[in-house]
Amino acid sequence: MPLATLPAATSGDRTGTARHYLMCRPEFFAVTYAINPWMDPDQGADTAQAVRQWEELRAAYERLGHKVSLIDPVDGLPDMVFAANGALVVDGRVYGAKFTHAERTAEGPAYLRWFADRSFETMEPTHTNEGEGDFLTLDDVVLAGTGFRTDVAAHVEAQEFVGRPVVTLRLIDPRFYHLDTALFPLDGHNVAYYPGAFSEGSRNVLRRMFPDAVIATEEDAAVLGLNAVSDGANVVINAEATGLSRELERLGYNVVRVELSELRKAGGGPKCCTLEIREATGA
Ligand SMILES: CN(C)C(=N)NCCC[C@H](N)C(=O)O
């Protein structure tokens, strides 16, 4: 059944669309290894606090009228909470993830199985890719990051499978190791991004494609403010991204601030916890 159109955000005349998200409760969340500059196993993380913060995120989506489905967490996979990395789903077609680091390898098949069990059309990837961490879907194009995790060969493979043009963007700053740390779609046609995370060529591509983009500061990017989730009217964003939040409000978005400081210790924010299930429209 198609999801309904959300009412316009109260602070503007933008109209959001209800979404279907897959999330994974962080019952086994921990920082026991370091595969990005945000992670410090000596500092660790508080699992109970991570669960509380994650529950707030889930509740925020449900309050906005979105549907949330859950995948069971697996003991021994502490990063599985970052559901965005589990796959790319476009028009009901699920392109599986193949992780860069051995610590996360088992997550790929676990996510793909969830979709196969529910009769989605799935594809096992040949090439390394970290799902929606590096693939961000707009109406007519999929933006795809490379440089740290996802191979360009996976961009080509994904394009063939989902049938939307895939545009490669090169990431150059290790703090912003996935595309979803440096850019998020505001709606089907526009984005917000931090230019310093991209190579010069990719910055030029973004300028050309999105002349009306919202440009974020390094300060907001450095608290993972761009790891945000928008339905076109409501933007769920890390509370610490104060400048970007104010700018989005000025532009008429309803900004929903969430506190995910515990998950940031593993390098994740709201978007990382959220895999969008874009079902087949029949079109
Ligand atoms: C916003 N990002 C980067 C994500 N989409 N996922 C977070 C993954 C964190 C995990 N420790 C890792 O380094 O893979």
The ligand as a Gaussian input file, in Angstrom:
#p B3LYP/6-31G(d) Opt

LIG

0 1
 C       27.550000       8.036000       8.702000
 N       28.166000       6.824000       8.429000
 C       29.493000       6.956000       8.285000
 C       27.519000       5.644000       8.247000
 N       26.744000       5.532000       7.314000
 N       27.779000       4.599000       9.018000
 C       28.466000       4.565000      10.240000
 C       29.397000       3.426000      10.289000
 C       30.239000       3.386000      11.513000
 C       31.133000       2.204000      11.600000
 N       31.865000       2.222000      12.845000
 C       32.117000       2.140000      10.447000
 O       33.166000       2.761000      10.525000
 O       31.852000       1.456000       9.463000

